[in-house]
Amino acid sequence: MPGRGLAHEIVRRGAPGASRRRGALSSLGGMALHYQDSAAEIHRFVVGPYDNNVFVLRCRETGEALLVDAANEHELLLEACVALDVRSVVETHGHSDHIQAVPALRDAGYEVAVAPEDAAMLPSYDLVLDDDAVLAVGRLRLRTIRTPGHTPGSMCFALEGSPVLFSGDTLFPGGAGNTATELGDFSTILASIDRRLYAVLAPETLVLPGHGADTTIGAERPHLDEWAARGW
């Protein structure tokens, strides 16, 4: 379905009953508290045949949360949405392994947002995201960063006030995301990483990618020229 216009702030509309946290969080299979500071906590789920990382960013003051990438295993993610008081969903990009649970979450009442360039790759969605927009998650603020290259509409999300970046499939330990696809472009993804991430984010920024282990901006920044030379 078409989106309803550019969203500078995701509507914090929970699914019916989402405000009632159900059961102990530890009972959710595959969930781990991945990061925590005084303001935010981040839970991680690894789902699907491609071991996608699904992250839930939660405001510790209000309990409100946002889910990053409704990738797969929709029943598990729906349980997590209720238990963690998720109000909405954002997609880092539109590749099929990152969006399999989108229909089920939308059917349950959760709004899904994606960059306009990738919106047609989703079976359905609610909102399209501007570059450099600020999304409210309780008292937290999450800034969108357009990083094309893996796909035309790839987007990262930086947590303001905390050294955290959700990088989707743009930046991984040891290199950029795959661009050997019809929609990928290697020079574009390197420019995105250099100008939109390395140029503005602190070295200690924790990078949470769409698959696999974390890294930091400081660990990856020195290797950009190596990646350019090798061509991937």
TAPE-V500943 format. One record per residue. N is the residue number from 1. RES is the residue in one small letter. OMEGA is omega in whole degrees, 0 to 359 (none if undefined). Layout:
[[N	RES	OMEGA] [N	RES	OMEGA]]
This chain:
[[1	m	179] [2	p	177] [3	g	184] [4	r	177] [5	g	185] [6	l	186] [7	a	173] [8	h	174] [9	e	178] [10	i	176] [11	v	182] [12	r	182] [13	r	180] [14	g	172] [15	a	178] [16	p	179] [17	g	185] [18	a	180] [19	s	179] [20	r	182] [21	r	192] [22	r	175] [23	g	178] [24	a	180] [25	l	182] [26	s	181] [27	s	180] [28	l	183] [29	g	174] [30	g	182] [31	m	175] [32	a	170] [33	l	192] [34	h	183] [35	y	177] [36	q	168] [37	d	186] [38	s	184] [39	a	191] [40	a	167] [41	e	181] [42	i	177] [43	h	181] [44	r	171] [45	f	174] [46	v	190] [47	v	169] [48	g	184] [49	p	179] [50	y	179] [51	d	178] [52	n	170] [53	n	170] [54	v	182] [55	f	172] [56	v	176] [57	l	186] [58	r	176] [59	c	183] [60	r	180] [61	e	186] [62	t	184] [63	g	180] [64	e	187] [65	a	178] [66	l	180] [67	l	179] [68	v	176] [69	d	176] [70	a	196] [71	a	189] [72	n	178] [73	e	189] [74	h	181] [75	e	177] [76	l	182] [77	l	177] [78	l	175] [79	e	180] [80	a	180] [81	c	178] [82	v	184] [83	a	185] [84	l	178] [85	d	175] [86	v	180] [87	r	183] [88	s	186] [89	v	170] [90	v	178] [91	e	178] [92	t	175] [93	h	190] [94	g	179] [95	h	191] [96	s	182] [97	d	181] [98	h	191] [99	i	186] [100	q	182] [101	a	182] [102	v	182] [103	p	182] [104	a	180] [105	l	177] [106	r	178] [107	d	180] [108	a	175] [109	g	181] [110	y	178] [111	e	182] [112	v	181] [113	a	183] [114	v	176] [115	a	185] [116	p	183] [117	e	181] [118	d	188] [119	a	182] [120	a	179] [121	m	180] [122	l	176] [123	p	177] [124	s	179] [125	y	182] [126	d	187] [127	l	171] [128	v	190] [129	l	170] [130	d	166] [131	d	177] [132	d	173] [133	a	179] [134	v	181] [135	l	179] [136	a	174] [137	v	191] [138	g	177] [139	r	181] [140	l	176] [141	r	183] [142	l	184] [143	r	178] [144	t	179] [145	i	180] [146	r	183] [147	t	181] [148	p	179] [149	g	173] [150	h	166] [151	t	179] [152	p	183] [153	g	179] [154	s	184] [155	m	172] [156	c	182] [157	f	181] [158	a	180] [159	l	182] [160	e	180] [161	g	177] [162	s	183] [163	p	186] [164	v	175] [165	l	169] [166	f	190] [167	s	182] [168	g	178] [169	d	178] [170	t	185] [171	l	180] [172	f	169] [173	p	176] [174	g	177] [175	g	177] [176	a	176] [177	g	182] [178	n	175] [179	t	181] [180	a	180] [181	t	181] [182	e	184] [183	l	184] [184	g	176] [185	d	188] [186	f	181] [187	s	179] [188	t	181] [189	i	177] [190	l	177] [191	a	178] [192	s	181] [193	i	184] [194	d	189] [195	r	186] [196	r	181] [197	l	184] [198	y	186] [199	a	188] [200	v	185] [201	l	181] [202	a	181] [203	p	183] [204	e	181] [205	t	179] [206	l	181] [207	v	181] [208	l	185] [209	p	182] [210	g	177] [211	h	170] [212	g	190] [213	a	176] [214	d	169] [215	t	174] [216	t	175] [217	i	181] [218	g	180] [219	a	186] [220	e	187] [221	r	183] [222	p	190] [223	h	184] [224	l	180] [225	d	176] [226	e	180] [227	w	179] [228	a	182] [229	a	182] [230	r	176] [231	g	175] [232	w	none]]
